[in-house]
Amino acid sequence: MKILLFGVSNVGKTTVGKLLADRLGFRFYDLDEEVKRYMNMTLEEFVHTGSLRWRDGKRGRVIKKLIRKKEDMVFAVSPVSYTESFKMQIESGEDLLLIELYDTPENIFDRLVFSDENDNIYKDDEYKNKRRNYYLKEIQEDLNWYGRVYADLGVENRVFINNDLPMKTVDRIIAEYGLK
């Protein structure tokens, strides 16, 4: 079985995905990490290379490559706007469970972190809080946009994080989808 977790940045795909994979004894993959390996560059370099469509094409190749693997996995899929490069793989894929994780803009804002040019994560609450209204607006726009993208991709399962602890979200996913 392949469980693909979709959602906007900072919703908790990686944290929940790692815990879920560990709990199920599955392999965990994170699209950002796989893209860095595939492209041999930092994520910061990647997001400043080519157009969004070009980057999503590269992401799509990585997605296709991973879901072709013959292993059980949990896969945290970074936001992708242009899905045509892997949509057919998703639609025809066997044993795929597609789940969108979502939360309120305020809860996502609270988890917001930044990364430097070397992909080192850091917090800057002063900077973030000065721009709170801007970020809340951007997060809401992302939730709206990617919600439509995921629906078009066929992601029908949605799990509301509700600012729960990651392990509680994992428990809910396991119970709701009958995973063991």
PALO-206262 format. One line per field, with one value per residue: x, y, z of N, C-alpha, C in turn; residue in one letter. Coordinates in nm, 2 decimals. Layout:
N
n_X: X,...
n_Y: Y,...
n_Z: Z,...
ca_X: X,...
ca_Y: Y,...
ca_Z: Z,...
c_X: X,...
c_Y: Y,...
c_Z: Z,...
aa: a,...
end
This chain:
180
n_X: 0.08,0.04,0.05,-0.03,0.03,-0.11,-0.11,-0.09,0.21,0.36,0.15,0.18,0.25,0.50,0.57,0.35,0.35,0.60,0.56,0.33,0.43,0.62,0.47,0.31,0.51,0.61,0.80,0.92,0.88,0.97,0.87,1.01,1.27,1.34,1.34,1.55,1.76,1.73,1.77,2.01,2.06,2.00,1.69,1.62,1.77,1.65,1.38,1.42,1.49,1.41,1.07,0.75,0.59,0.79,0.94,0.73,0.70,0.94,0.91,0.69,0.81,0.96,0.76,0.62,0.83,0.87,0.61,0.60,0.76,0.79,0.69,0.56,0.46,0.47,0.41,0.50,0.37,0.48,0.32,0.19,0.12,0.09,-0.02,-0.02,0.20,0.21,-0.05,-0.19,-0.06,-0.14,-0.42,-0.44,-0.31,-0.25,-0.37,-0.34,-0.37,-0.50,-0.46,-0.56,-0.42,-0.54,-0.58,-0.67,-0.59,-0.48,-0.37,-0.18,-0.02,0.09,0.27,0.45,0.77,1.10,1.35,1.70,1.95,2.08,1.90,1.86,1.65,1.48,1.34,1.17,1.00,0.95,0.98,0.78,0.55,0.52,0.43,0.19,-0.08,-0.04,0.07,-0.14,-0.33,-0.20,-0.17,-0.44,-0.52,-0.35,-0.46,-0.72,-0.65,-0.48,-0.65,-0.85,-0.68,-0.60,-0.85,-0.91,-0.72,-0.81,-0.81,-0.99,-1.02,-1.00,-0.84,-0.88,-0.66,-0.68,-0.52,-0.43,-0.21,0.05,0.06,-0.20,-0.34,-0.23,-0.33,-0.61,-0.61,-0.53,-0.74,-0.97,-0.93,-0.89,-0.63,-0.36
n_Y: -0.12,0.22,0.53,0.85,1.16,1.47,1.83,2.18,2.38,2.34,2.22,1.98,1.74,1.60,1.55,1.40,1.20,1.07,0.96,0.80,0.62,0.49,0.37,0.20,0.04,0.10,0.23,0.57,0.86,1.18,1.44,1.68,1.62,1.41,1.54,1.71,1.53,1.40,1.62,1.71,1.94,2.22,2.27,2.54,2.64,2.49,2.60,2.84,2.79,2.77,2.77,2.76,2.56,2.40,2.32,2.17,1.97,1.83,1.76,1.59,1.38,1.26,1.19,0.99,0.80,0.72,0.61,0.39,0.21,-0.11,-0.13,-0.09,0.23,0.56,0.87,1.20,1.45,1.74,2.06,2.08,2.24,2.19,1.90,1.73,1.57,1.35,1.27,1.06,0.84,0.84,0.81,0.56,0.41,0.13,0.02,0.27,0.52,0.82,1.12,1.43,1.65,1.90,2.22,2.50,2.84,2.99,2.80,2.67,2.89,2.93,2.71,2.79,2.80,2.90,2.87,2.87,2.95,2.71,2.52,2.49,2.49,2.75,2.95,3.26,3.44,3.71,3.84,3.69,3.74,4.02,4.02,3.89,3.92,3.92,3.66,3.49,3.55,3.45,3.18,3.10,3.14,2.95,2.72,2.72,2.71,2.48,2.29,2.28,2.18,1.93,1.81,1.79,1.61,1.39,1.34,1.24,1.19,1.36,1.50,1.67,1.85,2.01,2.13,1.93,1.70,1.55,1.26,1.20,1.27,1.07,0.84,0.88,0.87,0.60,0.47,0.57,0.49,0.22,0.10,-0.11
n_Z: 0.00,-0.07,0.08,0.02,0.13,0.10,0.10,0.21,0.26,0.58,0.70,0.82,0.70,0.67,0.94,1.04,0.85,0.88,1.14,1.10,0.90,1.05,1.25,1.10,0.99,0.74,0.47,0.46,0.26,0.16,-0.05,-0.10,0.00,-0.17,-0.42,-0.38,-0.37,-0.63,-0.80,-0.72,-0.56,-0.33,-0.17,-0.17,-0.39,-0.59,-0.59,-0.70,-0.96,-1.30,-1.42,-1.25,-1.36,-1.49,-1.26,-1.13,-1.31,-1.28,-1.01,-1.05,-1.20,-1.00,-0.82,-0.98,-1.01,-0.75,-0.67,-0.83,-0.71,-0.56,-0.28,0.05,0.15,0.30,0.18,0.18,0.00,-0.14,-0.21,-0.54,-0.83,-1.11,-1.23,-1.44,-1.52,-1.36,-1.30,-1.44,-1.34,-1.08,-1.10,-1.22,-1.05,-0.83,-0.51,-0.38,-0.13,-0.11,0.07,0.19,0.41,0.62,0.78,0.99,0.87,1.08,1.26,1.09,1.04,1.30,1.30,1.12,0.97,0.86,0.61,0.53,0.27,0.27,0.33,0.60,0.88,1.05,1.31,1.31,1.49,1.54,1.29,1.15,1.29,1.25,1.00,1.00,0.90,0.62,0.58,0.68,0.49,0.26,0.32,0.34,0.07,-0.05,0.07,-0.05,-0.33,-0.36,-0.26,-0.46,-0.66,-0.56,-0.54,-0.81,-0.88,-0.78,-0.51,-0.25,0.01,0.32,0.59,0.88,1.06,1.29,1.47,1.63,1.83,1.65,1.67,1.75,1.53,1.35,1.48,1.43,1.15,1.11,1.23,1.09,0.82,0.84,0.88,0.95
ca_X: 0.00,0.11,-0.03,0.02,-0.03,-0.11,-0.15,-0.01,0.33,0.35,0.03,0.22,0.26,0.62,0.57,0.25,0.39,0.70,0.50,0.24,0.51,0.68,0.36,0.27,0.62,0.63,0.90,0.87,0.95,0.93,0.90,1.12,1.40,1.37,1.37,1.69,1.85,1.72,1.82,2.14,2.07,1.92,1.55,1.62,1.82,1.54,1.26,1.46,1.53,1.30,0.93,0.67,0.55,0.91,0.96,0.63,0.73,1.05,0.85,0.61,0.89,1.00,0.64,0.60,0.93,0.84,0.49,0.62,0.83,0.71,0.71,0.47,0.52,0.39,0.48,0.46,0.38,0.48,0.23,0.22,0.01,0.07,-0.02,-0.03,0.31,0.19,-0.19,-0.23,0.00,-0.23,-0.55,-0.43,-0.23,-0.32,-0.33,-0.30,-0.46,-0.46,-0.52,-0.53,-0.42,-0.57,-0.60,-0.70,-0.48,-0.41,-0.29,-0.07,0.06,0.16,0.37,0.53,0.91,1.17,1.48,1.80,1.99,2.13,1.79,1.85,1.52,1.49,1.22,1.18,0.87,0.93,0.95,0.66,0.43,0.50,0.36,0.08,-0.20,0.01,0.09,-0.27,-0.40,-0.13,-0.21,-0.58,-0.51,-0.29,-0.56,-0.82,-0.59,-0.44,-0.77,-0.90,-0.58,-0.61,-0.98,-0.90,-0.63,-0.89,-0.79,-1.13,-1.00,-0.95,-0.82,-0.87,-0.56,-0.74,-0.41,-0.40,-0.08,0.07,0.03,-0.34,-0.38,-0.20,-0.44,-0.73,-0.59,-0.53,-0.88,-1.06,-0.90,-0.87,-0.49,-0.30
ca_Y: 0.00,0.35,0.63,0.98,1.27,1.60,1.94,2.30,2.38,2.36,2.16,1.86,1.62,1.53,1.50,1.30,1.10,0.99,0.88,0.70,0.52,0.42,0.30,0.09,-0.04,0.14,0.33,0.71,0.95,1.32,1.48,1.78,1.55,1.33,1.63,1.76,1.42,1.39,1.74,1.74,2.09,2.25,2.31,2.68,2.65,2.44,2.68,2.95,2.74,2.74,2.82,2.67,2.44,2.32,2.25,2.07,1.86,1.76,1.69,1.48,1.26,1.20,1.12,0.87,0.71,0.66,0.53,0.27,0.12,-0.22,-0.14,-0.01,0.36,0.68,0.97,1.33,1.52,1.89,2.12,2.07,2.30,2.13,1.76,1.64,1.48,1.23,1.24,0.93,0.74,0.84,0.76,0.42,0.34,0.03,0.02,0.40,0.59,0.96,1.19,1.57,1.70,2.05,2.29,2.64,2.92,3.03,2.69,2.66,3.01,2.90,2.62,2.84,2.81,2.94,2.80,2.95,2.90,2.57,2.44,2.49,2.55,2.84,3.03,3.40,3.48,3.86,3.87,3.63,3.81,4.15,4.00,3.79,3.93,3.87,3.51,3.43,3.56,3.36,3.04,3.08,3.13,2.82,2.62,2.73,2.67,2.34,2.21,2.25,2.10,1.79,1.75,1.75,1.50,1.27,1.32,1.25,1.18,1.48,1.48,1.80,1.83,2.07,2.16,1.81,1.65,1.46,1.12,1.19,1.26,0.94,0.75,0.91,0.82,0.46,0.42,0.61,0.42,0.08,0.06,-0.19
ca_Z: 0.00,-0.08,0.14,-0.02,0.21,0.03,0.18,0.19,0.34,0.72,0.76,0.90,0.61,0.70,1.08,1.05,0.76,0.95,1.25,1.04,0.84,1.16,1.32,1.01,0.94,0.60,0.43,0.45,0.16,0.16,-0.19,-0.10,0.02,-0.29,-0.52,-0.36,-0.41,-0.77,-0.87,-0.66,-0.52,-0.22,-0.21,-0.20,-0.53,-0.68,-0.61,-0.78,-1.09,-1.40,-1.39,-1.16,-1.44,-1.50,-1.13,-1.10,-1.40,-1.21,-0.90,-1.11,-1.23,-0.88,-0.77,-1.06,-0.98,-0.62,-0.66,-0.91,-0.63,-0.51,-0.14,0.12,0.18,0.33,0.10,0.20,-0.13,-0.14,-0.30,-0.68,-0.90,-1.24,-1.20,-1.56,-1.54,-1.28,-1.28,-1.49,-1.25,-0.96,-1.14,-1.25,-0.95,-0.75,-0.37,-0.34,-0.05,-0.12,0.18,0.20,0.54,0.62,0.91,0.98,0.85,1.21,1.31,1.00,1.07,1.42,1.27,1.01,0.99,0.74,0.58,0.47,0.14,0.28,0.38,0.75,0.92,1.17,1.35,1.33,1.52,1.53,1.15,1.11,1.35,1.19,0.87,1.03,0.81,0.49,0.58,0.69,0.36,0.17,0.36,0.29,-0.08,-0.08,0.10,-0.16,-0.46,-0.36,-0.23,-0.59,-0.74,-0.50,-0.58,-0.95,-0.89,-0.73,-0.36,-0.19,0.16,0.38,0.74,0.94,1.17,1.40,1.57,1.72,1.83,1.53,1.70,1.76,1.38,1.31,1.53,1.36,1.01,1.11,1.26,0.98,0.70,0.87,0.86,1.06
c_X: 0.09,0.01,0.04,-0.05,0.00,-0.14,-0.05,0.11,0.29,0.22,0.06,0.24,0.39,0.62,0.47,0.29,0.50,0.64,0.41,0.32,0.57,0.58,0.32,0.39,0.65,0.75,0.85,0.95,0.89,0.97,1.01,1.26,1.44,1.40,1.51,1.79,1.85,1.79,1.97,2.16,1.98,1.78,1.54,1.67,1.71,1.43,1.30,1.52,1.41,1.17,0.86,0.63,0.67,0.94,0.86,0.65,0.84,0.99,0.76,0.69,0.93,0.88,0.62,0.70,0.91,0.72,0.50,0.70,0.74,0.74,0.59,0.53,0.42,0.48,0.42,0.48,0.37,0.37,0.28,0.10,-0.02,0.09,-0.02,0.08,0.30,0.04,-0.24,-0.18,-0.09,-0.36,-0.55,-0.36,-0.31,-0.28,-0.28,-0.41,-0.41,-0.54,-0.47,-0.53,-0.45,-0.59,-0.64,-0.58,-0.40,-0.33,-0.17,0.03,0.15,0.28,0.47,0.68,0.97,1.29,1.57,1.85,2.05,2.03,1.79,1.73,1.55,1.36,1.26,1.05,0.85,0.90,0.81,0.54,0.41,0.42,0.25,-0.03,-0.16,0.01,-0.05,-0.34,-0.33,-0.17,-0.35,-0.59,-0.46,-0.40,-0.67,-0.76,-0.56,-0.56,-0.84,-0.81,-0.60,-0.74,-0.98,-0.81,-0.70,-0.87,-0.93,-1.12,-0.94,-0.95,-0.79,-0.78,-0.62,-0.64,-0.38,-0.25,-0.06,0.03,-0.12,-0.40,-0.35,-0.30,-0.57,-0.72,-0.60,-0.67,-0.98,-1.05,-0.87,-0.73,-0.44,-0.15
c_Y: 0.12,0.46,0.77,1.08,1.40,1.71,2.06,2.29,2.41,2.30,2.04,1.73,1.53,1.47,1.38,1.18,1.01,0.90,0.77,0.59,0.43,0.32,0.18,0.00,-0.02,0.22,0.47,0.78,1.08,1.38,1.59,1.72,1.47,1.42,1.68,1.65,1.40,1.50,1.77,1.89,2.11,2.28,2.46,2.71,2.60,2.53,2.81,2.91,2.72,2.80,2.72,2.54,2.34,2.24,2.15,1.95,1.77,1.69,1.57,1.36,1.19,1.12,0.99,0.76,0.64,0.57,0.40,0.17,0.01,-0.23,-0.06,0.12,0.46,0.79,1.11,1.41,1.67,1.94,2.12,2.13,2.23,1.98,1.67,1.54,1.35,1.19,1.10,0.82,0.73,0.77,0.61,0.34,0.24,0.05,0.16,0.46,0.73,1.04,1.33,1.60,1.85,2.09,2.43,2.73,2.96,2.92,2.66,2.77,2.98,2.80,2.67,2.86,2.86,2.86,2.89,2.89,2.76,2.47,2.41,2.56,2.63,2.91,3.18,3.46,3.63,3.89,3.82,3.71,3.95,4.14,3.90,3.80,3.88,3.72,3.44,3.44,3.46,3.21,3.01,3.06,2.99,2.71,2.61,2.67,2.52,2.25,2.18,2.16,1.95,1.73,1.71,1.63,1.37,1.24,1.35,1.25,1.30,1.46,1.62,1.78,1.89,2.10,2.05,1.78,1.55,1.31,1.10,1.19,1.13,0.84,0.76,0.85,0.67,0.41,0.45,0.52,0.27,0.03,-0.01,-0.21
c_Z: 0.00,-0.03,0.10,0.06,0.13,0.13,0.16,0.28,0.49,0.78,0.85,0.83,0.65,0.84,1.09,0.96,0.82,1.06,1.20,0.98,0.95,1.23,1.23,0.96,0.80,0.59,0.42,0.35,0.18,0.02,-0.19,-0.09,-0.11,-0.41,-0.51,-0.40,-0.57,-0.85,-0.83,-0.63,-0.40,-0.26,-0.24,-0.34,-0.62,-0.70,-0.68,-0.92,-1.18,-1.35,-1.30,-1.24,-1.46,-1.37,-1.10,-1.19,-1.34,-1.09,-0.94,-1.14,-1.11,-0.82,-0.85,-1.03,-0.85,-0.61,-0.75,-0.82,-0.57,-0.36,-0.08,0.16,0.23,0.26,0.12,0.07,-0.11,-0.23,-0.45,-0.75,-1.04,-1.22,-1.32,-1.58,-1.46,-1.25,-1.32,-1.40,-1.12,-0.99,-1.17,-1.15,-0.86,-0.61,-0.33,-0.24,-0.05,-0.01,0.18,0.35,0.53,0.76,0.89,0.94,0.97,1.26,1.22,1.02,1.19,1.40,1.17,1.05,0.86,0.72,0.51,0.34,0.15,0.33,0.53,0.80,1.05,1.19,1.36,1.36,1.51,1.38,1.11,1.17,1.30,1.06,0.88,0.92,0.67,0.48,0.59,0.56,0.26,0.20,0.32,0.14,-0.12,-0.04,-0.01,-0.29,-0.46,-0.33,-0.37,-0.67,-0.69,-0.54,-0.73,-0.97,-0.84,-0.58,-0.30,-0.04,0.22,0.53,0.79,1.07,1.30,1.51,1.67,1.72,1.71,1.56,1.71,1.61,1.32,1.35,1.46,1.21,1.01,1.14,1.14,0.85,0.72,0.84,0.98,1.04
aa: m,k,i,l,l,f,g,v,s,n,v,g,k,t,t,v,g,k,l,l,a,d,r,l,g,f,r,f,y,d,l,d,e,e,v,k,r,y,m,n,m,t,l,e,e,f,v,h,t,g,s,l,r,w,r,d,g,k,r,g,r,v,i,k,k,l,i,r,k,k,e,d,m,v,f,a,v,s,p,v,s,y,t,e,s,f,k,m,q,i,e,s,g,e,d,l,l,l,i,e,l,y,d,t,p,e,n,i,f,d,r,l,v,f,s,d,e,n,d,n,i,y,k,d,d,e,y,k,n,k,r,r,n,y,y,l,k,e,i,q,e,d,l,n,w,y,g,r,v,y,a,d,l,g,v,e,n,r,v,f,i,n,n,d,l,p,m,k,t,v,d,r,i,i,a,e,y,g,l,k
end
